[in-house]
Amino acid sequence: MSAPVDSSAQRKVDAAPLPTDAELRRRKNLFVQFFRFIVLGWGMFRLAQH
């Protein structure tokens, strides 16, 4: 069962731009995702050190 959708939120979702082909390729690329995961993890590690 789905909850009723807030019409203003739905309008914002409908108005959001669709990702480009290049963006979709980056999202599917496992090397890029792994690199981003490492960078995020390193940033969290550095933040925890302070």
N, C-alpha and C positions, 0 to 999 in steps of 0.2 A: 504494500500500500504506500503511495507517495503522499507527501505532505503538500499542502497548498503552496504555490510559489508566489512570493512577493513580486508584484508586477514591476516595481521600480528596479528590483534586482535583476529580473528577467530582461528588462530593457537594456540595462548596463551590459549584461552578458551578450545580448544580441548585437549591441553596438561595438563590442570589442573587435579589434582587427584580427584577422586570421593569420596564423604564422606563415612566413614565406617558405618556399621550397628549401632555401639554404638553412633556415632555422629548423625545419623538420629533419634535414640530413644531420645537423649537429645533434639534435635530440636523440637520434637513432644510433649515432656513432659511439660504439662502446669505448674506444680509446679516449674520446673527448669526455665522455661521462666519467670514466675512471680518473682522468686528470682533474676534473672538477671536484670529484669526491676527495682526492688527495689534498687539493688546495683548501677545500673547506675544512677537512680534518686538521690540517696543519694550522689553519687560522684559529680553530677552536682550541687546539693545543696551546698555541701562543697566548691566546686570551686567558686560558686557565692558569698560565704561568705568572701572570701579573697579579 
